[in-house]
Amino acid sequence: MSFPSLNEQMDLIKRGVSEIIPEADLVQKIEKSIKSNTPLKIKLGCDPSRPDLHLGHSVVLRKLRQFQELGHTAILIVGDFTGMIGDPSGKSKTRPSLTLEETRKNGESYFEQARKVLSDKNVKMVYNSEWLGKMSFADVIKLASKYTVSQMLEREDFHARFNKEEPISLHEFMYPLAQAMDSVEIGADVELGGTDQKFNLLVGRALQREFGKEAQVILTMPILPGTDGVEKMSKSLDNYIGISDSPREIFGKTLSIPDRLMYDFFVLATNIPNSELGQIKKDIENEPRNTKRRLAKEIVALYHDAEAAQAAEDEFDRIFVKKDLPDVIEEMNYGALGSAVNVLQLLTDTKLIPSKGEARRLIEQGGVTINNEKVSDTKADILLSEPKIIKVGKRKFLKVIPA
C-alpha cells in the first residue's frame, strides 16, 4: 500500500494532541514505515469497567481512527485481566475490582460501540488475559523488579495518597506494569491515551526498553469537559453525550455546552477539516447560536447520518421553539386505571429519574410536567384516570398508560 507523506501524516496526527513523547521518535517511525511500506502498530487500551461510551471516550478513538486512515493498524487492548485490578488513575481510594466475566462482557460492549468510530479495516481487538493470565508468580516477581516504589510514587495520585497516609494496595502498583506488558507483548509503536494516562503510558515505554524492544511513542489527548463545562465528561455526573444516544439527545445535549467549549468540540469531536478551523473560530465569535447548531448537527451526523441530524434540528425547533411534543414518545403500561400513585414513586418506577431524592430536587426546580402542567408538590398523588405524558427536564418524555 502507499502511505501519505510525512508532512501529511503529522498534520493529521498533531490535530488536537496534548503531547507527543518524543515527537522526533514518531517522525522516525513514520519515515521508516513509509520506506518499508509497513504500517505502525497503534495501541489503545480499553477500560472494561465503563462499557457505555460517550464523546469523552471518542477523543482517543477518533485519533486512533485517524491513524487507520493513514494506513496504520489499530490495536484495541481490552483490559479484561487488568480490569480485575482496577485502574487507580486519578482515584483517591482503592478502586473495586471486577470479575473476568464482567470485564469480558463490558469489553464486548466497548468494541461494539467503538465500531461507530473506528473503521472495520486494519483493526484488531485482543484481550490482555491472553498473556497476563499465563504469567507465573515467578514471572510477576521478575516484572515487579523492573520498577521501584519511588518510581511508582512519582505518579501524582499515588504521591498524594501516600502524603495523606491513605491506603495504597500493592496490587495497584501492578496495574501500570500489567498495562505496560501489553505494549511489550504486541510490540506497540505508538500508544494513545488521555492526559490522565500519561504515567501508565510512559511505564510501557520504559518496560519495552527493559525487554530489549524499541520504545513506543506516547501520544496523549485532552480530557473533554462535560456539558456543564466544568467536570470531566462522565455518565455518573450526567454531563455526557453518549455516542449511542438518539439524534435528538445528541443534538439537544450539544446545544447545552458553554460557548467557550465549542472550538474544542469542533477540533476533538468532529471531522471538520483543519483548513476550516480558522473560520470556525470567527463564526463562534460572530454567530455563536448558528455555529453551535452546526456543531450539534456535525456530531449527530457522525453517529447517525445527515438526514437524522436535520430531523433532530427540526424536532428541537418544534419542541423548544414552538413548544410542541415530539413525533414519537415512548409508552409504558403502568398502574391500574383509576388508582393513584405518589409522584416521586411514579418518576422512579418509570426510571425517568434514578432516585426519589433526585426526583424531589427536579420537581422543586420546576423540571417536571405531567400533561403539560408543572408539578410543584413532591407529595402529590397522580390519578391514573387516563394516559399521562410526563416530561422530565428538557428532553425526556414518557407516555404512561394505566391498565
N, C-alpha and C positions, 0 to 999 in steps of 0.2 A: 504494500500500500504506500501511498505518498502522504507525508506529513506536511502541514503548513510550515512556513518559515519560522525561525527562532523568534523574530520580532512579532509575528502574528500570534504565536502561541503565548508569548509573555504578555502581550497587551490584554489578551482574554484572561489569562491566569491571574494577573495582578488586580483585576477589577474587584473592588470591594474588600480586598485582603487586608488583614491587620498586620501580619508578619510573615516573611519567608525566611527560614533559618536553615542554612545561609543561602542567599539568592544566587551567589556565584556557583554553588554546587548544583542548583536547579538548572542554571544555564548550561553547565557542562553535561548534565544528564540529558537535557533536551537535544543538545548538539550531537551527543553520542547516539541517541535514539534515532535522529534523522539520518545520521551517517550509516548506521547498521540496519536501518529500516525495522527497528524493533520497538514495540510500544512499551512505555513505562508502566509499572505496577503502582496504581494509586489506591492506597488503603484508607478505608473509613470504618472505624469501629462503631457498632450499633449497640446502644444501651437497651437491653430487653426488659428493663424494669418499667419503661414508658412506651407502650405499644401504640398510643394514639399520637400521630404526628401532626405538627402544626407548622406555620411559616417559620418559626424559630428553628425547627429541625431542618427545614428545607434549605436554609442558607448554605450549610455544608453539602447537602445533597445536590444542590444546584451547581456548586463548584465542582463536585465530582462529575456531574453531567457535562460540564464544560470540558473537562479533561477527556471524557468519552468522545465528544465532538471533535477533539483534536487528534483522535485516533488511539488514545491510550486505554489501558484496561482498568476498569473499576473493580475493586475487590471489597465487598462488604463482609466484614467480620462480625458475625452475630455472636456476642459475648455470652453464650449460654453457660459456659463454665465460670467466667469472671462475674457474671450476674449473680452467681451463688455467693460471691464475696461481697458484692455491692460497691459501686464506685463511691469513694468518700469525697470526691472533689467538691469543694465548697460546702461541705457538710460540717455542722458544728457538733455533731454527735455521731456515734456509730450507726451506720445505715442497716436496716433489716435486710436479711438475705432472702433470696428466692430459691425455690426448688428447681432442679434441672428441667422438670416437666413444665413449670411456669415460664422459665426463660425460653424454652423451645417454642412454646405456644405464642409468647409475645414476639419472638423473633420472626415467626411466620407472618404475623400481622404486620410487623415493621416492614418486611420485604414487600408484602403485597401493596402497602401504601407507598413505599419508596418508588415503586414502578410508575407511579403517577409523575415522578420527576425524572427518573433515570431512563436511558434507552435500554431496550431489551438486548441490544448488541453489545459486545465486548464488556460484559458484566459477569462477575462470579459472586456467589454467596457461599460462605463457608462458616461452620460452627467451630469456635476455638476449643471445644471439648474434644475435638478430633485429635489434638496433640497435647493439650494441657491435661486431659483426663488420663493420658497414658504415662505421665511422669511419675516416677517412683519417689519415695521420700528422699532417697539419696540425690535424685535429680533436683528436688526442691531445695535441699540444703545447698547444693552446688550453685543453684540460681541465686539463692539469698546471699551467697558470698560475693556476688558481683556488685553489690551496692551497700553502702554503710548507713547506719542510723542517722549520722549527722547529715548525710546527703538527703535522706528522706525528710528530715526536719527543715530542710531548706524550702520545702513546699509550704506556701503561705497558710493554708488551712491547718496542716499538721502543726506548724510552728505556733499558731495562735492557740490551738487547743492545748499544746504542751505548756505554754506560758500560763494558761488559765488553770492548769492542773486538771483538765478534763480528760476522761479516758480515751486512749487510742489503742485499739486492739491490734495485736501483731498481724492478724490476717489482713488488716487494712494496708499495711506496708507491702503485702504481697500483690495487691491489685495493680499498681504501676508496673511491677515486674512481670506479672502474668500478661498484661496488655502488651508489654514490650516484647515478650516471647512471640506474640502474634506477628510482629514485624520481622523477627528473626526467621520464623517458620516460612512465611510467604515471600521473603526477600523484597519487602516493600521499598520502592524508590522514593515515594512521597507519601506522607501521612497527613490527612486532613483532620481538623478538629476546631472546636470553639476556643476562644482565648482562655476559657477556664480549664482547658485540657492541656495547656502548654507543657506543664511539668511532665505529665504522663507521656506525651509525645517525645519529649527530649530524652526520657529514660529509654524509650525504644531506640532512639538514635545511638545512645551510649551502649546499649546492650548488643546491638548489631556489631559494633566495633569489637566488643568483648568476644564475640563468637567468630571474629575474622571476616565479617561481611562488610560490604560497602554501606556506609551510614545513610539512612533516609533523610530526605529534606522535610522540614516541618513547615506546614502552611496552616496558619490559624485564621479563623474568620470571626468577625464581630458577633457579639451576642445581641440578637434583635429584641428590642423592648416590646412589651405587650401593648395592647390598645390603650392602656391607661397612660402610656408614655413614661412610666416610672420604673416598674418592676420588669424583670426578665419575663418574656412570654411563657406562660405556664397555664395548663389546664386547671390546676388546683387554685389558681388566683382568678380564674375566669376572665383572663385578659388575652385570650388566644384566638387565632384564626386557624381553624383546622383545615388541612388540605383535603379532607374527606367531607367537609361541611357542604351544605347545599349552596347553589349560586346565590340565593337570597341572603343566606347567613354571611357568606364571604363578602358580598357587596356591602351589606349593612355594617358589618364589623369594621371593614376597611375605612368606611366613611367616618368612623368614630375615633380614628387615631389623631393625635395632635398634628397640626400643620407642620411643626418643626421636624417631624419624623418622616414626612413624605419623601424627601430626597433619598434617605437611607432605604426606604422600602422600594423605591424605584430601582436603586442600584442592586440591592440584595435579593429582592423578591420578584423581579420581572425580567423579561427578555428585551427590554428597551435597549437598542444598540448604544454603544459608548458614544458614538457621534451625535446622538440626540440628547445626551445628558445635560449639556450646556444649556440647551433650550428649555429643558425641563426645569432647571433652576430658575430661569426667568419666568416661566409660566407659574411656578409656585408662588413667586412674589407678586405677579400681576393678576393672576386668575386662580387663586387657591381653590375655590369651590369646584370649578370645572376640572382643574388638574387632579383633584382628589377623586373625582368621579372617573377620570381616565385611569388612575391608579387602580381603583376598585375593579373596573372592567378588565384591565390587563391581567389582574390576579385571577379573577373568575375564569377568564378565557384559558389560562394556563391549566387549570384543573378540571375544566369542563370544555366549553368552546365559545366562540364569539357570539353565537346565537343565544346561548344561555346567559352570557354577560349582558347583552342588550335587554333580554327579558327580565333579568334581575333589576336593571336600572328602571325599566318601565314599571315593574311591580313596586319598587321602592317609592317612586313618584306617586303611584296610585294610593299606597297605604299611608305614607308620611306627608305627602304634599296635599293630596286630595282627600286624605283621611278615609279611604275605602278599606275593605277587607281583602286579604289575598285571595286569588282564584281558588287555590286548593288549601284546605285546612284539615289537618289530621283529626280523625274522630276516635272516640273511645267510649265504649259502653261502661257506665259507672252508676252504681246505686240503684235503688228501687224507685219506680215512679211514685211521686208524692212524698218521698222521705226527705229528711233534712240532714245536712252534714255541716260541721264547723268548717269555715273557710280554710283554716290552716290545714285541717285534715284533708280537705279536697285537693289543695295545692300539692301536698306531699304524696298523697295516694296516687295522683295522676303523674307524679315525677316531673311536674313542671318546675318545682323548686325542691332541692335536696333535703331541706330540713325545715322544721317549724320555726326555728329561730330566724333563718333567712327569709322565710315567708312573712313573718311578722315585720321584719325590717323593710321589706319591699312594699308591704301594704302601708306602713307608716310613711314611706317616701312617695306614696301615690303611684306605685308602679304596677298595680293590679286592677284590671277592669273585668267585669262579667256582664255580658250583653251590652257592652259599651257604657256601662255605669261604673265609676270608680268605687272600689271597695275601700272604706276608711276604718271599719271596725274589725279588729282582729278576732273578736269574739262572736262575730256574726255567723248565723246559721244560714246556709244556702238551701232553698227549697228546690228540690229536683222535680219540678212540675212540668218541665219542658226541656228541650236541648239548650245548653248554655255554651256560649262562646267565651272562653277565658283567654285573656291577653295578659302576658307577664312581660314586663319590660317593653322594649320596642319591637322585638322580633318573634316572640314565642306566642303561638296561637294553638288552641285546642278546643275542639267541639265535644262537649260531654253529653252523652245521650243516655238518660235513665231507662232501665229495662222495664 
